[in-house]
Amino acid sequence: MSKYKIGNLEAIMLVLIIVVTHTISSLPRQLLISTKSATILNLIYVSIVATLLAFLIFKLFKKFPGQDIIDISYFVGGKVFRDIVGIIFILYFLISSSILLRNFCESLKIIYFPMTNINYIILLFILALCTANRLDFSATLKTNLLILPLVFVSIIFLFFSNMNKFIPQRIFPILGDGIFNTFVLGLGNLSAFSGIVFLYFLPPLLKEPEKFKKIAIISTIATAVYLILCVSTLLFMFSFFLETDEITPLYNATRYIEIGSFFQRLESVFLLFWILAFACYLSIVSKFSMSIFKKITNIDTTTPLIDIFGLLFFSISLIPENYAISDNFETHIYPYLMLSVYIFMGISILIIANLMIRTNRSA
């Protein structure tokens, strides 16, 4: 990763890009299946918890200015522990984004390219990934800064354009399957805030490190608003999403937009924004993966890794035999993988590091 420092807005968009790409795929359906008619209430509750966790991460980083989670891992357990943590993060980024790529490409194949081999569609994204990674990281961030607002505006437009088709009664029963399912089991929906994992790597990259708290809180709240808009659109429009394995449910909502006789079938515009956002996401995730690899191996440059990581993304995305297997990973395995890395491992390392500093000072 270059020495380019990230501005506040770029950092916020960096955190948001993960949740945006996941909502393009099956995340809204996953949330609706989990908490049904209580999903909006659950997201408000989970958003508060996620904001508190983001604030906790900020507080735990205060004693380690200019360091990321890999540097702090070295402080906690030395080189071996740092390398293990680095490899876990690399595998997390590689596996989750590769399977998500497979799901998205399967959707594109079903919608627009039914006669095209899925390998060719995936390969186009890999070529875009490798091309973007040969540019400076600032180019990817600036592109992301341009594309993400368009995606946000498109989701707001999608919500308000379909309001005349909403059935508000679908929010009842407001507690879904009950209090326990909504507020206890529903905590699993914290996995929807997967972009927060980037907070572990932001401190040394920021132009204004003192704004880290602001970035963490705003990005979490923006994620919550985005998720609530997506889920509300589907919940009020399609009750059948609770029971079916619909591919890219948000895409189906775009097909209902009609604005006069000249503005119909706008789903292609939405899909264009989503494709561009997905390409940015892949480039950002691979940049972070290569940066971690560089840090734990002490190599001089990540340039030789570009094609290697591109090949890894391509190979992992081909492992699932079909869409059902890749969708099962994203729906049932990824949430636990994300929570394990984000909450259990990341926050545990930060807490241990803070306790070590306090112990050393009191000794």
Beta strands, then each sheet from edge to edge (+ up, - down):
strand 1: 258-259
strand 2: 263-264
sheet 1: 1+ 2-
end
